[in-house]
Amino acid sequence: MRTNDNQRKPSVVHVRGLRMRYGSTDVLKGVDLTVAPGEVVALLGPNGAGKTTTIEVLEGFRKRSAGDVEVLGVDPDHGDETWRARLGVVLQSWRDHGRWRVRELLSYLSLCYEPYRARAFDLDELIGSVGLTDHAGKRIGSLSGGQRRRLDVAVGLIGQPDLLFLDEPTVGFDPEARREFHELVRGLTGTTILLTTHDLAEAEKLADRIVILVAGRVVADGTAAELAARIAGEAEVRYRLGGERHVLSVADSTGYVRNLFAEHGTAVDDLEVRRASLEDVYLALVRESELVTA
Ligand SMILES: Nc1ncnc2c1ncn2[C@@H]1O[C@H](COP(=O)(O)OP(=O)(O)OP(=O)(O)O)[C@@H](O)[C@H]1O
């Protein structure tokens, strides 16, 4: 977590018993979610689990069917312009404004936030912080996918938001652009972020806390290590001894390895201890929850 006294501060997002119904279909069935100031929370879940719906309710884009929701201390159904100006929203990449130049668009958008600004704002600093200084004079239509996404983030940050929403931010990125984007987000120290993603490595890299949503319900909420502890009874230990390969699952891997070395010393070779990855944890939790809700 990027701030150490989050527990004592009021939460940025506070959701209790959120329900959403489209026609006769319940899409959110009582979601509880808390995000503390400065925290980065990743919302994971299979297609159709309700992630975007949840985010859209929090952004005030959708009216919920039931439940208590506060974002920055305000019910999103009653959020005014001042409240809205405190939110940053990065939607899945948009393709408008191709003829505008980067700095020109950001400068124009920045003016819209001027009446709501509490802090000094430097446009070139923002452009620099998303790594677009060398592209500030370029037409938006000529940017690469990764540069375009940086611009999306700059648009999300232009109002100096207290809370930033990132909806599947790196879809379609090549590995280099993805890594650069992750560095960019990790550099936004102090900004509270709620992101959705299908990329588990991304969630693990960026998020302080992971919330897994399945069929409209939160089935897990914790750090990646806490989630792993929920299912990871055993670790896999692999090693080579006297030319023979050994692979086995053990509950106490540290104790096992200690005994192994005490008994065989330097004859043990190629040792690997593998704990459950976030992907193992995620798939186990989703399967378990789908069995319960089936
Ligand atoms: N306007 C709508 N009217 C009716 N049903 C809707 C509407 N919007 C979303 N849904 C349904 O609500 C469910 C949740 O959708 P949502 O987009 O929130 O899921 P998601 O977890 O974000 O999925 P994905 O990972 O595919 O983006 C889906 O079954 C979807 O079909």
The ligand as a Gaussian input file, in Angstrom:
#p B3LYP/6-31G(d) Opt

LIG

0 1
 N      -27.490000      -1.948000     -20.508000
 C      -27.600000      -3.248000     -20.231000
 N      -28.778000      -3.907000     -20.351000
 C      -28.889000      -5.210000     -20.072000
 N      -27.880000      -5.972000     -19.626000
 C      -26.682000      -5.387000     -19.485000
 C      -26.471000      -4.005000     -19.773000
 N      -25.177000      -3.695000     -19.522000
 C      -24.604000      -4.850000     -19.102000
 N      -25.482000      -5.852000     -19.071000
 C      -25.235000      -7.251000     -18.649000
 O      -24.733000      -7.205000     -17.335000
 C      -23.758000      -8.230000     -17.129000
 C      -22.492000      -7.614000     -16.549000
 O      -21.870000      -6.826000     -17.561000
 P      -20.536000      -6.005000     -17.309000
 O      -20.220000      -5.298000     -18.565000
 O      -20.665000      -5.194000     -16.073000
 O      -19.520000      -7.201000     -17.055000
 P      -17.933000      -7.158000     -17.010000
 O      -17.532000      -7.937000     -15.782000
 O      -17.429000      -5.776000     -17.105000
 O      -17.598000      -7.996000     -18.306000
 P      -16.320000      -7.903000     -19.340000
 O      -15.174000      -8.529000     -18.627000
 O      -16.790000      -8.763000     -20.472000
 O      -16.106000      -6.472000     -19.717000
 C      -23.584000      -8.935000     -18.465000
 O      -24.314000     -10.130000     -18.461000
 C      -24.138000      -7.928000     -19.460000
 O      -24.689000      -8.600000     -20.567000

